[in-house]
Amino acid sequence: MSWKTFKFFEYEEVKDPETNEPLNKLKDLGITCCSCGRGLMIFGDSSGGFHIMSSITDMLFCHAYALRVQHIYQLKSRNVFLTVGDDEDFCPLIRVWNLDKRDKQGFPTCTRTIKAAIYDGGIEKRRPAVMCICAHENTNLIAIGFKDGTVTTVRGNIMRDRQSRQKIVHEEPEPGTYVTGLAFRQLGNIPVLMIATNRAVYSCFMDDKNTKYHIGTFGCELNCCALTDHTQDYKFVIGTTELVQFFTVDLPAQCKAFEGDKFLLRWYRGYLITATEGGRMGGARGGGGGKETKTLTIYDMQNQFIAYQTTFNTRIVDVLSEWGSLYVLLKDGRLIRLDELDTKTKLETLFKKNLYDTAISLARSQSYSDGLVEIFTQYGDHLYSKGDYDGAITQYKLTIGTLEPSYVIRKFLDAQRIFNLTDYLKELHDKRQANADHTTLLLNCYTKLKNEEQLSAFVSEEQAPFDVEAAIKVCRQAGYPEHALTLSKRFSNHDWYLLIVLEDLHRHNAALQYVRSLPFAAAVPNMIKYGRSLIKELPMETTDLLIMLCTDWPVDRDHVTQAQPLPGAIQPSPAPKFCADPAKFISIFVDKKKHLMLFLAEIIRIRDYWKSSVVCNTLLELYLKGITSKEERGEKEMKALDLLKNPLAEYDTDHALMLARTCNFQDGILYLYQKTGLYREIITYYIDNNNIDMIMDSCKRFSNQEPTVWIQALIYCASHEDCKDRISEVLRHIEEQHLLQPLVVVQLLASNRYATLADIKDYIVRHLEEQNESIAKSEGQIKEYGESTNQMKDEISLLQRKARVYQVRKCNQCNRGLTLPAVHFLCQHSYHQTCLEDEYENECPTCARENRKVLDIIQRQEQSTDLHETFHAQLGRAPDGFSVVADYFGRGVFSDAMKQVR
């Protein structure tokens, strides 16, 4: 064999803890069979009893048969075991023992006894010797193998002593054939019985059809078959002189050439254990020389090495696995314990021998994931030191995700190792463990190797296992702008795409078309960033794109799909549009004022709902500045005036007015004066231009909003000889609106040399007549108020001096006859007391309204005595200040001041 041999088990003879001598409890028992499981070892002897060993020092004997015990089978999932033995009539009996039910002495209870014979139609036909027995873990099925090659099954609950169905499932027609091994395995919901004879191997499905397969053309001897565990998918394994073969339920699965005359085969935790006659070792571990030695070998089938091998000079009865160890029972009664070394110790042994492949396989089989990376690293270092760089990089790639990549990268930075470094970096990216530096390094490797094919394949992968931005930078710097462009476009890195296509490839048309394909959220910032380059080379096309971006960018460019309406259905409303702020793009129109003017004018024309003072201010400035000819002035001033008059245009009025003044834009100045209510400024403008007709016309139009414009007109007319005929008209408007007192008018005109007294004669006469009429009216009111006051004083005096006699006979409230109790007021009104409401208990209801009016007037007058700011404000606005002062005198505002003067 080419398999390497190790000592991964420790050999120790079991000793009695009390005497520290070899254990001799099993020495003279005459053991015929044994079994183990669930913390127990059970040994059958030739006296018809069995011994239960729960620990090295604790053993219990139980007598079961009159003669010897032939077979013991212990279930793995229940505390139940089966024994086969002979009673006095030499009839094999199967007894079922329940370890959970024990008597007072601790003996297990026999729950059932079954006669081990062959039946046909319920009639016993023969009693051949029982060769082997097994039971299904569900405790509903027992299989018995006989010496004549027949296999029968007992169905029913094996724990209860009831009538069970026995059935022959296999018979061997050829004489000399006997059953050597049985095992149950599960295939879905169907139990499958694996049968081994000395000449063949079969599988029988325990369903209604009892389908049977002949899967092996040669068999094995007794105790030379076993059922593997999950590590080998519960295969049935047999051992012959030349080989070991594994079977599934319907065909052979694996065959290994293991030489040796095998008389025992067991399975333990993924290990195949065989005992063979003779051995290759010169001496026997059990003592004596190499004569008639028995060799025990433990094979690691998954990792393909011999985990342990030893020889004994006495026959091996069985190999048991219990209490975490292997126990080898020898014919002389000795018990040998084999303890498996821990995984770390095994790996250290393999490392010393540089058997890294074996170490890796072992670590994986024993789920030693924490140590795998260390193994790969050490293996890689070993290969690297031997100069096997390809093999080293293969191992280092297995450490990706745990080992720091810089540990490997530093080893392969030499130019001669660039191929290995490239291989490692590519794997690093494939496993999504690369960062931007690793991407940069890999792409630099590709470019240095001039390997454009791999570079193209790398950047074209569907799911990029790298830092895209770092890859774009490296490709661009290494002189591969097309690759960088491919990456930026595929991963929608719009900023890099436009940078490369403009600065490296100078494809302005392609850049413009790319922006047209972008969604709104991406188009705006990229046009702000790269618009200046585009406007320089493609001014008209870029302007059109910006107009679209600010007025009519469709929503479907953001990849929003709309379902088509059904025929006859109501048509959906148009998709909404995205519109950018045009003020963001003004700065990109450097030295392109014509296109900027076109852009802003189109924005205002299309987007009549747009409100942006920056847009309007900028466009107005473009209209008014830089005019070179008279024709151009007229055209641009007309556009500027239309912009100012546009009710939806939003601009800074102060800025526009300053601009109009600076550029001597007369129509704009007058319009802005009127819009902002600066009517006096309009009159001043016409005064500066000596345009009396426009002065008069403007005064008539704006006098309702600003009456004082007539005063400006009066001053102008009085200072110009050719405007004397307009003085009387101006004075009439001043007189109608009470703008100035006659004295002020006289003083004003007296200071101008062209105005004469004849110009204001009629005005003064009219004013004097009005004053006389006002004086006469005031004197009449004074006389009337005086008489009323005297009358009130007399009445008050009379009430104070004489009693008032009331002769009223009817109630002024209900108009019925007045009866007591009654209430009389000094105002000659009388009421029933019941007719008076609570609020009028002390006041005449008839006179209350008028009295309250008077009281309110008095109260308002008293409150207004502190309204000094209001008084000064009214005095400043009133055309006749004397009337305001007189009114406040009447309210008593100056009464406190007069008292202080007195």
Secondary structure, DSSP 8 states (H G I E B T S, - for coil): ----B---EEEEE-B-TTT-SB--TTTTS-EEEEEEETTEEEEEETTSEEEEESSSS-EEEEE--SS-EEEEEE-SSSSEEEEEEE-TT--EEEEEEEEEEE-TTS-EEEEEEEE--EEETTEEEE---EEEEEE-TTSSEEEEEETTS-EEEEES-TTS-S--EEEEEE---STT--EEEEEEEEETTEEEEEEEESS-EEEEE-SSS--EEEEESS---TT-EEE--GGGTT-EEEE-SS-EEEE-SSSEEEEE---SEEEEEEEETTEEEEEEEB-SSSS-TTSS-STT-EEEEEEETTTTEEEEEEEESS-EEEEEEETTEEEEEETTS-EEEEEE--HHHHHHHHHHTT-HHHHHHHHHHTT-HHHHHHHHHHHHHHHHHTT-HHHHHHHHHTTTTTS-HHHHHGGG-SGGGHHHHHHHHHHHHHTT---HHHHHHHHHHHHHTT-HHHHHHHHT-SS--S-HHHHHHHHHHTT-HHHHHHHHHHTT-HHHHHHIIIIIS--HHHHHHHHHTS-HHHHHHHHHHHHHHHHHH-HHHHHHHHHHHHH-EEGGGG--------TTS-------EE---GGGGGGG-TT-HHHHHHHHHHHHHH-TT---HHHHHHHHHHHHSS--SHHHHHHHHHHHHHHHH-TT----HHHHHHHHHHTT-HHHHHHHHHHHT-HHHHHHHHHHTT-HHHHHHHHHHHTTT-TTHHHHHHHHHHT-GGGGGGHHHHHHHHHHTT-S-HHHHHHHHHTSTT--GGGGHHHHHHHHHHHHHHHHHHHHHHHHHHHHHHHHHHHHHHHHHS-------B-TTT-SB--SSEEE-TTS-EEEGGGS-GGGTTS-HHHHHHHHHHHHHHHHHHHGGG-HHHHHHHHHH-S-HHHHHHHHHHHTTTHHHHHHH-
